[in-house]
Amino acid sequence: MRPLLPLLALVPTSTSATQYQYKRFPEMVNDMVSFTKSHPDLISLKTSQDQFGLPTVGTCEYYSPQENGNGNAESSSETVEAPCKNYFMTITSGGPTDSATPGDELPELFFSGEVHGDEQVGPHAVLETTRLLLLASKCIADIRSNPQSPSTCWPYDDYSLSLLGRLVSTRRTVVTPMSNALGFHQMQRT
């Protein structure tokens, strides 16, 4: 049996890699929303306030929605203050994750990015892990529907593709990048 590879093994060996830029709270929220728009069959996004009736604490900056002319709202570069919410994503290939049934009988995996607001690395690592899980799942689906080389949709090794794809297909994964959203927004320990 092969040991599980750490996610650091997924760092490209190419010298053309760009330096990672840390994101602010509104950019993190936009990425989570983008994941749900591009992979609605695999991931759902909710807040603990909406799901469990918890109160908000403080306010955070969000990108203000702008009408794009097609009747759909898109984010602008302008920010607005709004109640600070704690977002969580649920990933499962058992179908849309908004109902109680898909993935309920699967083993569960939980990724938490941070508890204290000054912990900046964890939320970014968890968000990137989510991106990799979704990318692997999409790549495997593309290969199944249109046989092709994994290198056309996956920039890393084949083993990591099968490992991450298996995680999505055999687990219900809950991801909370910023458990302390207000602390992350303020970049201070709260």
RAQUIZI-V15985 format. One line per field, one symbol per residue. ss: DSSP state (H for helix, E for strand, C for the rest). phi: phi as a letter, one per 40 degrees, with the letter a starting at -180 (. if undefined). Layout:
ss=???
phi=???
//
This chain:
ss=CCCCCCHHHHCCCCCCCCCCCCCCHHHHHHHHHHHHHHCCCCEEEEEHHHHHCCCCCCEEEEEEEEECCCCCEEEEEEEEEEECCCEEEEECCCCCCCCCCCCCCCEEEEEECCCCCCCHHHHHHHHHHHHHHHHHHHHHHHHHHCCCCHHHCCCCCHHHHHHHHHHHHHEEEEEECCCCHHHHHHCCCC
phi=.cccccccccccccccccccbcbcdcccccccccdcccbccbbbbbbccccbgcccbgbbcbcccbccgbgbcbcbccbbcadcbccabbbacchdcccccdgcccdbbbbbcabccccccddcccccccdccccccccccccccadacdccbbcbccccccccccdccbbbbbbbcbcbccccdcfacb
//
